[in-house]
Amino acid sequence: MDLFLRTLKAVVIGLIVLAALVFLPAGTLAYWQGWAFIVVFSLSTNAIGVYLALTDPALLERRMKAGPAAETRPAQKIIITLAFIILVLLPVVSAFDHRFGWSQVPAWLSVTGNALVALGLMIDLRVFRENSYGASTIETMEGQTVISTGPYALVRHPMYLGVLVMVLGTPLALGSWWGLLPAACTLPILMLRIRDEETMLRGELEGYEAYARKVRYRLVPGIW
């Protein structure tokens, strides 16, 4: 019950914050792209939350432990701070774009952007189904083993691939080309996070070195 209440509180606060980040800089509620994005994002993230609450509450608990203060590695504290800044800038820049008319995105592309947002989050849901150790922070846990099945057979960090797809879809969903600028900054931040995470995994997780030799690509199949 305590986990349920804390999850519900996080959902409500998150929805309020997201709405503020979208509609305050937009300066209007007459912003259908903003409403559509919030609905798609909220339904997708809540679906993940309900699934974890029913099937893996321990993982849900670990996912709620997030942010710079929760990280134990100094490099990750810096990296996750930068990531949070980018995640705030994504809707804010896109909403300002809508307000001042800096660019125009066709309606069909906004719909496609929402599909990418949902796809990215569903990739993460698939990752959570495969890996019960998928915490929000970079750390190894007692009993943790290398996961090499499902999406982990394609890339070593499929959760970040889901994040990248979602982030790239967000500004399009919100009807903004300019929002792609902060979205593009996500890639180098993810690469820095992955490199530091792999330094830890190679040193602390038995079998990871052999897995890394078997699965060549870290983030995007065929590229990196």
One Martini backbone bead per residue (centre of mass of N, CA, C, O) as a GRO file, in nm:
protein
  224
    1MET     BB    1   0.057   0.063  -0.020
    2ASP     BB    2   0.297   0.256  -0.006
    3LEU     BB    3   0.380   0.222  -0.304
    4PHE     BB    4   0.114   0.315  -0.425
    5LEU     BB    5   0.110   0.602  -0.304
    6ARG     BB    6   0.385   0.692  -0.420
    7THR     BB    7   0.307   0.645  -0.715
    8LEU     BB    8   0.060   0.831  -0.727
    9LYS     BB    9   0.210   1.087  -0.647
   10ALA     BB   10   0.410   1.082  -0.887
   11VAL     BB   11   0.197   1.099  -1.108
   12VAL     BB   12   0.064   1.368  -1.031
   13ILE     BB   13   0.316   1.544  -1.027
   14GLY     BB   14   0.414   1.477  -1.314
   15LEU     BB   15   0.164   1.590  -1.461
   16ILE     BB   16   0.185   1.881  -1.362
   17VAL     BB   17   0.469   1.939  -1.464
   18LEU     BB   18   0.422   1.874  -1.761
   19ALA     BB   19   0.197   2.080  -1.810
   20ALA     BB   20   0.372   2.326  -1.737
   21LEU     BB   21   0.599   2.275  -1.959
   22VAL     BB   22   0.388   2.314  -2.194
   23PHE     BB   23   0.167   2.560  -2.129
   24LEU     BB   24   0.329   2.801  -2.029
   25PRO     BB   25   0.514   2.852  -2.284
   26ALA     BB   26   0.266   2.850  -2.482
   27GLY     BB   27   0.021   3.039  -2.358
   28THR     BB   28  -0.183   2.784  -2.395
   29LEU     BB   29  -0.456   2.539  -2.438
   30ALA     BB   30  -0.450   2.569  -2.762
   31TYR     BB   31  -0.277   2.260  -2.784
   32TRP     BB   32  -0.299   1.964  -2.927
   33GLN     BB   33  -0.012   1.853  -2.909
   34GLY     BB   34   0.009   1.869  -2.602
   35TRP     BB   35  -0.228   1.684  -2.530
   36ALA     BB   36  -0.138   1.434  -2.689
   37PHE     BB   37   0.130   1.392  -2.547
   38ILE     BB   38   0.027   1.360  -2.257
   39VAL     BB   39  -0.149   1.114  -2.311
   40VAL     BB   40   0.065   0.923  -2.427
   41PHE     BB   41   0.272   0.941  -2.199
   42SER     BB   42   0.086   0.865  -1.961
   43LEU     BB   43  -0.020   0.593  -2.061
   44SER     BB   44   0.259   0.458  -2.093
   45THR     BB   45   0.377   0.500  -1.805
   46ASN     BB   46   0.133   0.372  -1.654
   47ALA     BB   47   0.160   0.093  -1.780
   48ILE     BB   48   0.432   0.037  -1.655
   49GLY     BB   49   0.352   0.076  -1.358
   50VAL     BB   50   0.134  -0.144  -1.347
   51TYR     BB   51   0.307  -0.380  -1.432
   52LEU     BB   52   0.515  -0.359  -1.199
   53ALA     BB   53   0.314  -0.370  -0.961
   54LEU     BB   54   0.214  -0.669  -1.044
   55THR     BB   55   0.516  -0.817  -1.118
   56ASP     BB   56   0.758  -0.585  -1.005
   57PRO     BB   57   0.794  -0.403  -0.728
   58ALA     BB   58   1.103  -0.389  -0.694
   59LEU     BB   59   1.153  -0.236  -0.958
   60LEU     BB   60   0.974   0.005  -0.900
   61GLU     BB   61   1.138   0.096  -0.657
   62ARG     BB   62   1.403   0.142  -0.820
   63ARG     BB   63   1.280   0.350  -1.027
   64MET     BB   64   1.215   0.571  -0.796
   65LYS     BB   65   1.529   0.580  -0.773
   66ALA     BB   66   1.620   0.907  -0.863
   67GLY     BB   67   1.882   1.098  -0.956
   68PRO     BB   68   2.163   1.252  -0.851
   69ALA     BB   69   2.143   1.164  -0.543
   70ALA     BB   70   2.122   0.844  -0.617
   71GLU     BB   71   2.397   0.852  -0.712
   72THR     BB   72   2.737   0.712  -0.664
   73ARG     BB   73   2.866   0.831  -0.916
   74PRO     BB   74   3.005   1.123  -1.005
   75ALA     BB   75   2.959   1.114  -1.312
   76GLN     BB   76   2.648   1.052  -1.290
   77LYS     BB   77   2.561   1.312  -1.153
   78ILE     BB   78   2.628   1.488  -1.398
   79ILE     BB   79   2.479   1.340  -1.624
   80ILE     BB   80   2.188   1.346  -1.495
   81THR     BB   81   2.169   1.650  -1.482
   82LEU     BB   82   2.183   1.699  -1.786
   83ALA     BB   83   1.940   1.522  -1.855
   84PHE     BB   84   1.728   1.687  -1.701
   85ILE     BB   85   1.763   1.947  -1.859
   86ILE     BB   86   1.682   1.829  -2.134
   87LEU     BB   87   1.395   1.727  -2.046
   88VAL     BB   88   1.298   2.020  -2.000
   89LEU     BB   89   1.366   2.155  -2.278
   90LEU     BB   90   1.194   2.001  -2.473
   91PRO     BB   91   0.904   2.122  -2.407
   92VAL     BB   92   0.981   2.422  -2.386
   93VAL     BB   93   1.090   2.477  -2.670
   94SER     BB   94   0.844   2.362  -2.822
   95ALA     BB   95   0.634   2.561  -2.695
   96PHE     BB   96   0.768   2.822  -2.789
   97ASP     BB   97   0.742   2.755  -3.083
   98HIS     BB   98   0.435   2.763  -3.084
   99ARG     BB   99   0.398   3.056  -2.976
  100PHE     BB  100   0.607   3.197  -3.211
  101GLY     BB  101   0.638   3.038  -3.488
  102TRP     BB  102   0.922   2.911  -3.586
  103SER     BB  103   0.768   2.639  -3.666
  104GLN     BB  104   0.643   2.369  -3.889
  105VAL     BB  105   0.447   2.077  -3.827
  106PRO     BB  106   0.296   1.831  -3.941
  107ALA     BB  107   0.042   1.644  -3.826
  108TRP     BB  108   0.154   1.361  -3.912
  109LEU     BB  109   0.425   1.406  -3.751
  110SER     BB  110   0.302   1.429  -3.472
  111VAL     BB  111   0.184   1.147  -3.473
  112THR     BB  112   0.457   1.008  -3.511
  113GLY     BB  113   0.584   1.116  -3.253
  114ASN     BB  114   0.387   0.967  -3.063
  115ALA     BB  115   0.467   0.686  -3.160
  116LEU     BB  116   0.762   0.711  -3.060
  117VAL     BB  117   0.702   0.750  -2.766
  118ALA     BB  118   0.556   0.479  -2.728
  119LEU     BB  119   0.781   0.299  -2.836
  120GLY     BB  120   1.004   0.372  -2.636
  121LEU     BB  121   0.841   0.278  -2.382
  122MET     BB  122   0.796  -0.018  -2.485
  123ILE     BB  123   1.090  -0.092  -2.487
  124ASP     BB  124   1.124  -0.060  -2.182
  125LEU     BB  125   0.917  -0.271  -2.104
  126ARG     BB  126   1.068  -0.506  -2.235
  127VAL     BB  127   1.316  -0.475  -2.055
  128PHE     BB  128   1.173  -0.523  -1.780
  129ARG     BB  129   1.085  -0.815  -1.850
  130GLU     BB  130   1.395  -0.912  -1.874
  131ASN     BB  131   1.498  -0.691  -1.639
  132SER     BB  132   1.500  -0.668  -1.283
  133TYR     BB  133   1.775  -0.459  -1.274
  134GLY     BB  134   1.641  -0.180  -1.398
  135ALA     BB  135   1.756   0.076  -1.280
  136SER     BB  136   1.807   0.427  -1.251
  137THR     BB  137   2.074   0.344  -1.142
  138ILE     BB  138   2.427   0.300  -1.107
  139GLU     BB  139   2.434  -0.048  -1.025
  140THR     BB  140   2.499  -0.325  -0.834
  141MET     BB  141   2.356  -0.641  -0.736
  142GLU     BB  142   2.252  -0.886  -0.560
  143GLY     BB  143   2.241  -1.151  -0.796
  144GLN     BB  144   2.339  -1.038  -1.047
  145THR     BB  145   2.303  -1.080  -1.399
  146VAL     BB  146   2.349  -1.145  -1.718
  147ILE     BB  147   2.173  -1.011  -1.993
  148SER     BB  148   2.108  -1.184  -2.333
  149THR     BB  149   1.811  -1.141  -2.390
  150GLY     BB  150   1.630  -1.021  -2.615
  151PRO     BB  151   1.728  -0.698  -2.649
  152TYR     BB  152   2.023  -0.791  -2.545
  153ALA     BB  153   2.093  -0.932  -2.830
  154LEU     BB  154   2.134  -0.647  -2.984
  155VAL     BB  155   2.190  -0.464  -2.725
  156ARG     BB  156   2.335  -0.351  -2.420
  157HIS     BB  157   2.121  -0.073  -2.413
  158PRO     BB  158   1.790  -0.071  -2.462
  159MET     BB  159   1.680   0.148  -2.273
  160TYR     BB  160   1.826   0.387  -2.420
  161LEU     BB  161   1.688   0.345  -2.688
  162GLY     BB  162   1.407   0.415  -2.586
  163VAL     BB  163   1.478   0.700  -2.497
  164LEU     BB  164   1.569   0.807  -2.775
  165VAL     BB  165   1.302   0.767  -2.923
  166MET     BB  166   1.130   0.943  -2.737
  167VAL     BB  167   1.292   1.209  -2.764
  168LEU     BB  168   1.264   1.237  -3.077
  169GLY     BB  169   0.941   1.243  -3.064
  170THR     BB  170   0.860   1.490  -2.889
  171PRO     BB  171   0.892   1.747  -3.077
  172LEU     BB  172   0.705   1.636  -3.295
  173ALA     BB  173   0.453   1.605  -3.119
  174LEU     BB  174   0.481   1.933  -3.050
  175GLY     BB  175   0.550   2.083  -3.329
  176SER     BB  176   0.890   2.077  -3.346
  177TRP     BB  177   1.211   2.155  -3.467
  178TRP     BB  178   1.372   2.297  -3.232
  179GLY     BB  179   1.349   2.051  -3.028
  180LEU     BB  180   1.589   1.886  -3.165
  181LEU     BB  181   1.829   2.013  -3.022
  182PRO     BB  182   1.801   1.889  -2.735
  183ALA     BB  183   1.766   1.600  -2.839
  184ALA     BB  184   2.059   1.573  -2.958
  185CYS     BB  185   2.199   1.589  -2.667
  186THR     BB  186   2.129   1.300  -2.570
  187LEU     BB  187   2.341   1.124  -2.706
  188PRO     BB  188   2.608   1.208  -2.557
  189ILE     BB  189   2.493   1.148  -2.276
  190LEU     BB  190   2.444   0.846  -2.319
  191MET     BB  191   2.737   0.776  -2.392
  192LEU     BB  192   2.860   0.858  -2.121
  193ARG     BB  193   2.691   0.670  -1.944
  194ILE     BB  194   2.773   0.403  -2.077
  195ARG     BB  195   3.078   0.414  -2.035
  196ASP     BB  196   3.068   0.426  -1.725
  197GLU     BB  197   2.894   0.174  -1.681
  198GLU     BB  198   3.093  -0.028  -1.818
  199THR     BB  199   3.321   0.007  -1.622
  200MET     BB  200   3.164  -0.118  -1.388
  201LEU     BB  201   3.068  -0.390  -1.515
  202ARG     BB  202   3.351  -0.507  -1.582
  203GLY     BB  203   3.436  -0.501  -1.264
  204GLU     BB  204   3.143  -0.629  -1.117
  205LEU     BB  205   3.026  -0.818  -1.358
  206GLU     BB  206   2.995  -1.129  -1.421
  207GLY     BB  207   3.030  -1.176  -1.779
  208TYR     BB  208   3.037  -0.898  -1.934
  209GLU     BB  209   3.280  -0.923  -2.121
  210ALA     BB  210   3.165  -1.157  -2.290
  211TYR     BB  211   2.908  -1.011  -2.376
  212ALA     BB  212   3.051  -0.771  -2.524
  213ARG     BB  213   3.175  -0.957  -2.741
  214LYS     BB  214   2.901  -1.065  -2.852
  215VAL     BB  215   2.775  -0.772  -2.816
  216ARG     BB  216   2.871  -0.502  -2.993
  217TYR     BB  217   2.634  -0.310  -2.942
  218ARG     BB  218   2.510  -0.056  -2.734
  219LEU     BB  219   2.252   0.116  -2.887
  220VAL     BB  220   2.283   0.088  -3.213
  221PRO     BB  221   2.230  -0.106  -3.460
  222GLY     BB  222   2.520  -0.088  -3.668
  223ILE     BB  223   2.672   0.168  -3.511
  224TRP     BB  224   2.710   0.156  -3.145
   0.00000   0.00000   0.00000
